[in-house]
Structures are given as C-alpha cells and as structure tokens.
Amino acid sequence: MNGLLGYCRQGFEPELAAELGERAAAAGIAGYARASRDDGHALFVTADADDARALCRALPLRGLVFARQKLRLLAELRGLDPKDRITPLLAALPAGLRFGDVWVEHPDSDAGKPLSALARSFGNALRPALRKADLLAAKEDPRLPRLHVCFLAGDHALLACADPRDSAPWPQGIPRLKLLPEAPSRSALKLEEAFLVLLDADERERLLRPGMTAADLGAAPGGWTWVLTRHHLRVTSVDNGPLRPHVLDTGLVEHLRADGFHWQPQRALDWMVCDMVEQPIRVAARMAQWFAQGWCRHAVFNLKLPMKKRWQETRLCLDLLADQAGRPLTIRARQLYHDREEITVFATSAP
C-alpha cells in the first residue's frame, strides 16, 4: 500500500480525510481517502510509491490543518502472528531504505491507547532486529528517514516513514507540555503549543523578543496573557472579566475592562492573540480587520468550529482572512493537541 498516513484528534478523521483528498486533487495526484470516525488517523491511498512521494512533497506538514503527524505509507500488515511480528515487518519494508530512527506508536484514540504496552515492548525488540539487518543506524541520524510502526490492533499495523525535516518531532505528533502551577488556566497550554508548532525556532527568536507589545482579546482569567509575559512582552489584556492577581503582578500587563471584539489599539502592536468564543467566520473577519488597519504584525487566534462541515468552514475562514487582510499574509493553522472543537491560526505580515 502506498500513500499518506496522518494522525489526528479522535473524531476528526473525516475532516482530515477531506483535507487530504482536496489537497491531493489540487496537486493533481489521484487516489482516495480512507478514514473511520474515532480511529485517530486517516489514510490517502495512491496508485504507487512515486505518487506517494510526490504527494509528500506537495503536502508539507506545515500546510496541513487537521494532521498532527504526516507520514509516507509503506505497507499495511494484517493477521500478524503475536509469536513473530518482526519477520513479516522486515519482509514488507521496501528494498534500499535505511532508517535513522524507529518509533513504534498507536493512534491517540480509545481503541489505540490499550496498545501502548505492546508498542513499547515491540519497539525494544524491533530495534536490534533492524540493526542486525543493517536497516537502522547505530544511533539516531536525522539525515535518514524515520521508520514508524503504528499498531491499530495486536495483529494489524501500518508501516510508514517520515522525513525528519517535514514531520512532527514528537511521537504521535503530540508535544508533551506540562501545565505549571502558576498558569491561570489550562488554555495557557494552547498558546504555548501554538508557538512551538506553528513557529519554527528562528521565528520564535525573532518574533517573540522581550519588550515587544501585544494585545490579548478576551483575556480573562489571563492564561494567554501569562504566556506572553513569560516571553517578556508588554500586554494589554482586554476583557470585562477579572485577571488572576499574579498575572497583573508581573508589571507587564495593563488590564482594560472592555469588549475585546470592539476595542482597538491607539498605536500599532507587534502581537494580537485571541481565544474568544464566537462564530468562526466573525472571528476571521475581525482578525482580518486588525491586519487591514495595521493594528498588529503577528497574531495567534482560535476558530471554534461547527459540528458539521468543519473542513469547509476552516477553508472558508482562512480564505476570508487572506482576502480581507489588505496585505500579503503568511497563514498557518493546526488543530493542536490542546485544542478541542477548534483550530489555532498563526498569521503574520512579516516577510
């Protein structure tokens, strides 16, 4: 089997399948999507390995919204014998491939989580077998592709590979972030993950410099404001509700009791962040207005998705943002691990 394998949030498999299908069609690559609700992954199957490689190049992970991880599918193994899963796996690997690392995983789903012990034990047995066959480097080598074994059941696994430069650097595509005791709310993890996933290391260094200015719309109780202050930004927090006192104690925060959807700054800011609960198309239009008026250079905001046609709504909102911003934008969006029925968007007018 050839194609793409994407991991996603449980329940969003149809959205990922629709996204892969539409983007593959736009790239002129034929195939079909395969997904089942609550499986935690989706496939896009191509005719051959050449099409799969072309699709991987055409669909970088950074451009996908609903995929936590993007892998090139190598094979599907069914009916594996629990007494010897390694022999058929080695036989299924394409000739000529050598790997710099191997990850044995399972989908982040109700059915997949009980397979975690199998994944750990099988990984411990697989590594020496791969090295004995000269298929795995003696130590991790990011210059080589990474092998992924995804168990869907004890006798059912998908084999895939990843380019370390075009894949999530965390197993299952999930960054393991710890909620610090002083965080005002769990929503702080969403902004921390957004900076980690949607910006690269160079962008984080250039775009999150101490002394920059920011607005947090709909700030209460202050989770996103708190994250910004940890980067030493000066923040105007806009919300009629209260902020946690220790957020104000940083000396970097001005709290304005106002409606974040109507407030506008008196001077241009470096950043605007927004996690308000509102119709996604209305939020996208308001974010576009911020860029069109020159009120900010960079933004991170959430779009709360409807129950149906979520990929279509996502595409509509992102297109509206690009069309109404009045200037060229770089736009990236992802359904983060710490998101729920929403996606997080990073937009910047910087070159």
C-alpha positions in Angstrom: 0.0 0.0 0.0 1.2 3.5 -0.9 0.1 6.9 0.2 0.0 9.2 3.2 -0.8 8.4 6.8 -1.9 11.2 9.1 -2.6 11.2 12.8 -5.4 13.4 14.1 -7.6 14.1 17.0 -10.2 11.4 17.7 -13.4 12.3 16.0 -11.8 14.5 13.3 -10.9 11.7 10.9 -13.5 12.8 8.2 -12.1 16.3 8.3 -8.5 15.1 7.8 -9.6 12.8 5.0 -11.5 15.6 3.3 -8.5 17.9 3.6 -6.1 15.3 2.2 -8.5 14.5 -0.7 -8.9 18.1 -1.7 -5.2 19.0 -1.4 -4.2 15.9 -3.4 -6.7 16.8 -6.1 -5.2 20.3 -6.2 -1.8 18.8 -6.6 -3.0 16.6 -9.5 -2.4 13.3 -7.7 -5.0 10.7 -7.9 -6.1 8.4 -5.0 -8.7 8.0 -2.4 -9.0 8.8 1.3 -9.8 6.1 3.9 -10.9 7.0 7.4 -13.3 5.8 10.1 -14.7 8.0 12.8 -12.8 7.8 16.2 -9.8 5.8 14.8 -7.4 8.7 15.4 -5.9 8.5 11.9 -6.7 8.8 8.2 -5.1 7.4 5.0 -4.8 8.8 1.5 -4.0 5.9 -0.8 -2.2 6.4 -4.1 -1.6 4.2 -7.1 2.2 3.7 -6.4 5.2 4.8 -4.4 6.1 7.5 -6.9 2.7 9.2 -6.4 3.1 8.9 -2.6 6.5 10.6 -2.7 5.1 13.3 -4.9 2.2 13.8 -2.6 4.5 14.1 0.4 6.4 16.8 -1.4 3.2 18.6 -2.4 1.6 18.5 1.1 4.2 19.6 3.7 3.0 19.0 7.3 3.2 22.8 8.0 0.4 23.3 5.4 -2.0 20.7 6.9 -4.6 21.7 9.4 -6.0 18.5 10.9 -2.9 16.3 10.8 -0.7 16.1 13.9 1.7 14.0 12.0 2.3 13.3 8.3 4.0 10.0 7.2 4.5 8.3 3.9 2.7 5.0 4.0 4.8 1.9 3.1 2.6 -1.1 3.9 -0.4 -2.4 5.8 0.1 -5.7 7.7 -2.9 -7.7 8.8 -3.1 -11.1 10.5 0.2 -10.7 12.3 1.2 -13.7 14.5 1.8 -12.5 18.1 4.7 -15.0 18.2 6.6 -13.3 15.4 5.6 -9.9 14.2 9.1 -8.9 13.3 9.7 -11.3 10.3 6.7 -10.1 8.2 7.5 -6.5 9.1 11.1 -6.8 7.8 9.9 -8.5 4.7 7.4 -5.7 4.0 10.0 -2.9 4.1 10.9 -1.6 0.6 14.4 -2.5 -0.6 17.0 0.2 -0.4 15.6 2.1 2.6 17.7 2.6 5.7 16.4 4.4 8.8 17.9 6.9 11.2 15.4 6.0 14.0 12.3 4.0 14.6 9.1 4.9 16.5 6.5 2.3 17.4 3.2 4.1 18.1 -0.6 3.7 18.3 -3.4 6.2 17.4 -4.4 8.6 20.2 -7.9 7.0 20.4 -9.9 4.9 22.8 -9.1 1.8 20.8 -5.4 2.7 20.4 -4.5 3.6 24.0 -4.6 0.0 25.2 -1.9 -0.8 22.7 0.7 1.4 24.4 2.4 -1.5 26.3 2.6 -3.5 23.1 4.2 -0.6 21.3 6.9 -0.2 24.0 7.8 -3.8 24.1 7.7 -4.3 20.4 10.0 -1.3 19.9 12.5 -2.7 22.3 12.6 -6.0 20.2 12.4 -4.3 16.8 15.5 -2.0 17.2 18.1 -4.8 17.5 16.4 -6.7 14.7 16.6 -3.7 12.3 20.2 -3.1 13.2 21.1 -6.7 12.7 19.6 -6.5 9.2 21.6 -3.2 8.7 18.3 -1.3 8.2 18.7 1.0 11.3 21.7 3.3 12.1 23.7 2.5 15.2 22.5 5.8 16.7 19.8 8.3 15.8 20.6 10.0 12.5 18.3 12.9 11.4 19.7 12.7 7.9 18.0 9.4 7.3 14.2 8.8 7.2 12.5 7.7 10.4 10.5 4.4 10.4 7.1 4.5 12.0 5.2 1.4 13.1 1.6 2.2 14.0 -0.3 -0.6 15.7 -4.1 -0.5 15.1 -4.6 -3.9 16.8 -2.3 -6.6 18.1 -2.4 -8.3 14.6 -2.7 -5.1 12.5 -0.1 -2.5 11.9 0.8 0.3 9.4 4.3 0.8 8.3 5.3 4.3 7.3 8.4 6.6 7.1 8.9 10.3 7.8 11.4 12.9 6.7 12.6 14.4 10.0 12.6 17.8 8.3 8.9 17.5 7.4 7.3 15.8 10.3 6.4 16.4 13.9 9.4 15.8 16.2 7.2 14.1 18.8 5.8 10.5 18.9 2.1 10.6 17.8 2.8 14.2 16.8 2.0 15.3 20.4 4.3 17.7 22.2 4.3 16.8 25.9 3.8 20.1 27.7 3.4 20.5 31.5 0.9 22.8 33.0 2.7 24.9 35.6 1.0 25.5 38.9 1.1 29.3 38.3 -0.7 29.1 35.0 -4.1 30.9 35.3 -5.9 28.3 33.2 -5.3 25.2 31.0 -5.8 27.4 28.0 -2.2 28.6 28.5 -1.1 25.2 27.0 -2.8 26.1 23.7 -0.8 29.3 23.2 2.4 27.5 24.3 1.8 24.7 21.9 0.9 27.2 19.1 4.3 28.9 19.5 6.0 25.5 19.5 4.1 24.0 16.5 3.2 27.0 14.2 6.5 28.9 14.6 10.0 27.4 13.9 12.9 28.1 16.3 14.2 31.0 14.2 10.7 32.7 14.2 10.3 32.2 17.9 13.6 34.0 18.5 12.8 36.8 16.0 9.1 37.4 16.7 9.0 36.9 20.5 11.6 39.4 21.7 11.5 41.0 25.2 9.9 44.4 25.1 7.5 43.7 22.2 3.9 44.8 22.6 0.8 42.6 22.5 -3.0 42.7 23.0 -4.9 39.7 24.4 -8.5 39.9 23.4 -10.9 38.1 25.7 -8.1 37.7 28.2 -9.8 36.5 31.4 -8.6 34.8 33.5 -5.3 35.5 31.9 -3.8 32.2 30.6 -2.7 33.6 27.2 -1.5 36.9 28.8 0.6 34.9 31.3 2.3 33.0 28.4 3.1 36.3 26.7 4.6 37.7 29.9 6.8 34.6 30.1 8.3 35.8 26.8 8.7 39.3 28.5 6.2 41.0 26.2 4.2 44.0 27.4 0.5 43.1 27.2 -2.8 45.0 27.1 -5.3 42.4 28.3 -8.9 43.3 27.2 -11.8 41.6 29.0 -14.7 42.7 31.2 -13.8 39.8 33.4 -11.1 39.7 36.1 -7.5 38.5 35.6 -5.6 36.5 38.2 -3.8 38.9 40.5 -0.3 37.3 40.0 -0.7 38.0 36.2 -1.0 41.7 37.0 1.8 41.5 39.5 4.3 40.9 36.6 4.3 44.6 35.9 4.0 43.9 32.2 0.2 43.9 32.0 -2.4 46.6 31.6 -6.0 45.3 32.1 -8.7 47.1 30.2 -12.3 46.2 31.1 -13.7 46.4 27.6 -15.2 44.2 24.9 -12.3 42.6 23.1 -14.3 42.3 19.9 -14.7 46.0 19.6 -11.7 47.5 21.3 -8.9 48.8 19.1 -5.4 50.0 20.0 -4.2 53.6 19.8 -0.9 52.5 18.2 0.3 49.5 16.2 1.3 46.5 18.2 3.6 43.6 17.5 1.2 40.9 18.5 -2.5 40.2 18.9 -3.8 37.0 20.4 -7.5 36.0 20.8 -9.3 33.0 22.2 -12.9 34.3 22.3 -15.9 32.1 21.9 -17.6 33.4 18.8 -18.7 32.3 15.3 -15.5 31.4 13.4 -16.3 33.4 10.3 -16.9 36.5 12.5 -13.6 36.0 14.3 -11.8 35.6 11.0 -13.3 38.8 9.7 -12.3 40.7 12.9 -8.7 39.3 12.7 -8.5 40.4 9.0 -9.6 43.9 10.1 -6.7 44.0 12.6 -4.2 43.4 9.8 -6.0 45.6 7.3 -5.9 48.5 9.8 -2.3 47.9 10.6 -3.0 47.3 14.3 -0.7 44.3 14.6 2.0 42.5 12.7 1.5 39.0 14.1 -1.5 37.1 15.5 -2.5 33.8 17.1 -6.2 33.1 17.4 -8.6 30.3 17.7 -11.6 29.4 15.4 -14.3 27.5 17.2 -15.6 25.0 14.6 -19.2 24.0 14.0 -20.4 20.4 14.5 -20.7 19.7 10.7 -18.7 20.7 7.6 -15.7 21.6 9.7 -13.1 21.4 6.9 -15.3 23.5 4.6 -15.7 26.1 7.4 -12.0 26.1 8.1 -11.2 26.7 4.4 -13.8 29.5 4.2 -12.4 31.3 7.3 -8.8 31.0 6.2 -9.7 32.3 2.7 -11.6 35.2 4.1 -8.6 36.1 6.3 -6.3 36.1 3.4 -8.7 38.1 1.1 -9.7 40.8 3.6 -6.4 41.4 5.4 -5.4 44.0 2.8 -1.8 42.8 2.7 0.1 39.6 2.0 0.0 37.3 5.0 1.7 34.1 5.9 -1.0 31.9 7.4 -0.6 28.6 9.2 -3.3 26.7 11.0 -3.4 23.5 13.0 -5.8 21.6 15.3 -3.4 21.4 18.2 -3.3 18.6 20.8 -4.6 21.0 23.4 -7.4 22.3 21.1 -10.8 20.7 21.3 -13.6 21.6 18.8 -11.3 24.4 17.3 -8.2 25.1 15.3 -5.4 27.6 16.1 -4.2 30.0 13.5 -0.9 31.9 13.2 -0.8 34.8 10.8 2.0 37.3 10.1 2.5 40.2 7.8 6.3 39.9 8.2 8.3 38.8 5.2 
